[in-house]
Amino acid sequence: MLRRKRVWIPGVIILASGVLLLIGSLFSPEIRAFMAIDQSDGQPDMPYPDNVAAVKDIAYPTENYDGRLDFYYPEDAQGALPIVIYIHGGGWVGGDKEAQNPFTMWIASEGYLVVNVNYGLAPEYTFPSQLYQLNDAISFALREAPRYDGDTERVFVGGGSAGANLAGMVAAMATNPTTESVIGENSALQPDQLKGALLYNGVLNLEQAQQTGFNNMTTFLWSYTGNKDFIDDPRLRDMSPVFQITPDYPPTFISSGETDKLHSQSVEMADELDAAGVEVERMFFDASHPAAGHEYQRKLYLEEAQYSFDHMIDFLRTHSE
């Protein structure tokens, strides 16, 4: 038994600075300084949909962490809503569910119950703690979903950057018994419940992530593994969705742009899904679209983000039928 087409008009530029927290005594000051990454990116203010209800900061039961999640759903919904569980990025050491808005609320406006989840950040929490917490969050969300007309037989999981890594691993736990066993946790999702995955700009092969040259990747991997000598850590393979794929992996919408240093990881993941016979929809942008950089999908004032959003919604609708 395992352990338990739209137009968004840019508004006023908002500049924000992150707060640096010093946490833990086993890590270098550099690692401890990354505990709160600000994901606002100084991006233009974006409008929120006016038909979405929010129930925020609900506590979900999990061990040794004050887990919180949000539910978003259309106020005018009729009938059962497919569920989209979305996991924020931030190099496993920062970020917050709130930074995913209004992106996740716009998903809800299209007829979905969106569950926006927080999880424990590294280095205070190291692998696989985040997967335990997310599994607990999903279990709780599925129990609560009927209150908000959520259909627990039609579930999607998604995320960006490190959130895509975690979403990819959640999908693997639900569809690959070996992954489930290695993580040491019974998946809260059954394979027939999981209808698809949404992976944006993901860190999907941790054995090769440092070689991408992505900013601060050494810090991120040291923090997440808890191992300064992570380069030789055999767990990197167990932490990488690209190595967990089976023919039962869910249909996947995967997106990135060539201007993102992690782009090669999305290409590799898509190729491995193809090789396994898994349906995969690529939304890749070449270098002629420099705006499609890391986590571009949240910047809905971008033409590339709007284009991708529309195709992602089409993917959700197709696999919700």
N, C-alpha and C positions, 0 to 999 in steps of 0.2 A: 504494500500500500504506500503510495507516494504521499508526500507532505500535502497535509491537508489540501442669345448674345446680350449682354448687359453693359451698362456704362456706369462706371464709378468715377466721379469727378474729384480730383485732388483738392483738398482744402488747405487749412493752415498747417505748416510744417511744425511738428512737435519734436523737440529735442529732449532726450532724457539720458541720464547717466546711471550706470549700474551702481549698486551698493556692494562693496567688497566685504566679505565676512571672513574672519579668521576662525577656522574650525579644525579641530583635530591637532594632534601633536606628532603623528607618525608620518606626516607628509611635508614636503618642502613649502616654503612661503608662496612659491609660484602656484602650486596646486591649490593651496588654501585660498588664494586670492581669486580663484575662479568660481567660488561658491554661488555667486548670484550674477548670472549673465543677463543683461538687458537685451531683449529681442525686438525692441521698438524700431531700431535701425534708423531713427529720425525720419520715418516714413510719413507721407501725407496722411492727415486724418481721413478716415474712410467712413461712409455712412453705414449704419446698421439697418438691417431689414426691420420693417415696422410691424410685421405679422408674426414675430417669434416671441414666445414666452420663455422665460429663463427661471430655473430653480437652481440656485447657486450655493456652492460651498457645503454640499452635503457630505457628512462624514461617512466613510465606508470602513468597516472593521478590517483591520490588518494588524500584524504584529509590529510593535516598536516603531510605529510611524503614525502621525496624524494625517491619514489619507483623506483627501477631499476631491469631489468631482462635481460637475455641473450637468444638468439636463437642459437641452434646448429643443423646442418642438414648435411647429406652426400652430398658431392659435385657432386657425380655421380648418384644422385637419379633420378629415372624414375617413374613418376606417383605420385599420392597423398600420403603424408606421414602421418601415424597416429601421434598424438601429445601426448607427455609425459610431464606433468607439474611436476617439481620436487622442493620440498621444503626442505631447509636445516634445520638441527637440531642445538642444542647449548643451551638447557635448556630454550628456549624462550628469553634468555638474551645475547646470543652471537652467533657466527657462521656467515658464509657468503656464498653466492652462489658459490664463487670461490673455496671454500674448497671441493666442490662436484666433482671437476675434478681431474683426467680424467674419473672418473666413469660415469658421465652424458654424456661426449663426446663419450665414448665407446657405450653407448646406442644409441646415434645418428648414429654412424657408422653402426649400424645394420639395418638402414632404418627408422628412426624416427626423427621427429622434436621435439627436447627437448627444453623446456622452463624452464630455471633455474632462480628462483625468490628470491629476497630479500624482507624482510618485517621489520617493525619497531620492535625494541627490547625492552623488559621489562628491568627495571621498567618504562622507559619513556612512553612506550606504554603497556597498560594492556588489558586483555581480555574484549571485543571481537575485539579490534582494528585490531589485526593481521588478523582476518578472513575478516574484511571489506577490508583491503589492498589486501589480496590475491584474494578476489573476483574481485576487480577492476583490478588486474594484469591479471587474467584469462580472464576477459571481453576484455581487451586491446589485449591480446595475440591472442584471437580468431579472433578479427578484423584484426590483422596484419598477421595471419598465412598464408593466401593465397599467400602472397608475397614470402613465402619460401616453397610453395607447401604443406602446412599443410592441413590436412583433418579435418575440425571442427566437423565432424560427428563421428569421432573415437578419443576419448580423454581418456587419463589415467591420474591419479593423484597419486603422490607418495612422500615419504620422509622418513627420518630416525630420530629416537629419538623424540625430540619435533616436528620435521618436519613431522614425521609419525602421531603424534597427530593432527597436523593441516591438513594434507592430509586426515586423517580419518574424520575430521569434515567437510572439503570441500565436501567429498563424501556424508556425511550425509545431508548436506544442499541441495544437488542436488536431494536427493531421499526420504527425510523425511520432509514433510511439517511442522511438529511440530518443528523440529530442526531449520528450516528456520525461523519460526515465533519467536522462542525464541531468536535466534541470532539477528533478526530484520533486515534481509537483503534478498532481492531476489537473489537466486543463479544465477550466470552467466552461469551455466551449466544446461541443461535439462537432465532428467534421461536417455533418449535414446541416448544422446551424450556420456555419461560417460560409457566407456566399461570396466573399471577395476581400481583397486587400488593396489599400491605397498607399503606395510608397513613394514619397517625394525626397529626392536628394539624399538618399540614405547612406549610412555607414553600414555596408552590407557584407563586407569581407574584412574582418578585423586583422587578419594576417597581412593584408596589403594596405591597410588604411594609412599607416605612417608614411608609406612611400608616395602617397598622393600629394604630399606637400601641403595638405590642408592646414590652415593656421591652428596652432596649439594642439594638434592631434596627439603629440607626445604627452602633453599634460592630461588630455582627456582620457587616453588609454591607461595611463598610470593611475589616475583617479578611479576609473571604473573597475579596473582589475584589482586595485590595491597592491599592485606589484610594480616596483620601480623597474625591474628587469622583465617587463611584460613581453618584450620582443620574442622571448623564448618560452612564453607561457603557453602550454598546450591547450589551455581553455579557450584561446582565441578562436579556434575552429568551432567549439561548442557555442560560442557567442555570436556566430556569423550566420545570418539567414541563408546566405548563398550555399552553405554546406548542409542545410537542413531540408532541402527540397526533395519531395517525393511526388509521384504522379497524383497524389491526393491533395497537394497544396492548392489553395483556392485560386480562382481566377484573379489576376493581379493587374491593376492599373499602376504603371510605374513612370515617373517623370523626373527629368533633370535637363540641364543645359550644358553645353560644352564649356561655358565660361566658369562653371563650378568645378573646382578641383576634385570633387568626389564623383564627377560624372561617370568615370570608368567603372565605378562600383555598380551603378544602376545598369549600365550596359552589360556587365558581367551577370548580374542577377537576371536580367531579361533573357540573356542567352541560355542560362542554366534552366530557367523555367521552360523555355522552348524545347530544350533537349529532353526534359522530363515529360513533355507532352502536356504541359499546363498552359491554359489560355493566358496570354499576356498582351496587354495593350500598352504600347510604348507611346509616350508623349515626350519626345526628345527635341531639343532646340539646338541648332548648330550655332557656330560662332557669330553668324550674322544677326543673332538675337542676344546681344550682350546683357540685356535686362533680365534674361532668364537665368540668373545666378542662384546662389544658394538660398533655399527657402523662398524663391520667387513667388510661389503659389499664394502666399499670404498677402501679397501686395496687389490687391485687386484693382488698383488704378492702372496696372500695366496691361497692355493689350495681350501679352503672352499669358498672363495669369487668367484673364477673362476667357481666352480661347481654351486654355487647359481646364478651367472650371467647368465650362459647358460640356466638354468631352468627358470629364470625370462624372458629372451628373448623368450623362447618357449611359456610362458604364454602370453606375449604381442602378439606374432604372432597368437596364437590360437584365441584370443579375438579381433583381428583386422580384422578377416575374415568376 
